[in-house]
Amino acid sequence: MGDCNGRGAFTHTSWNDFEIVAANILDNEQRRVSERITAYALYTDPPLARAGMTEQEVRKTGKPALVSTMAMEDVSRAYEKGETKGFMKILADRDSKQILGASLLGHAGDEVIHCIIDLMYAKAPYAVMQRAMHIHPTVSEFIPIMMQDFRPLQ
């Protein structure tokens, strides 16, 4: 289904399209593709993972936003693995404190992005993760740290 609806030709989006159609037809649920958060990973070296809006898209909204970035060379797990190319970037709405988007280019980014996607679907403020304890040493342990370092998006 997802291969022909123009909403992303990824396996995960096609499968989600099926889940939405099946839920509407078989379970009488009211699910919509339009409620889905854009998310994908490109299995390059290093991998690139994205969720939600890009920085350019956030700027176009005109809403006040926050940004936090971290170089992968500053992530101990990436350093330990010798895979320090890349960066992590998280964007949040200044007023609602909800995550607007994230881009992770680097070691384990294709896995780490899920903790951000889950927070976005929960519509929870970033303080929920900002105060979370993550296992060390991992790449994801730096997400709460990044959320303590938000600054205004210029």
Disulfide bonds with the S-S distance in Angstrom:
none
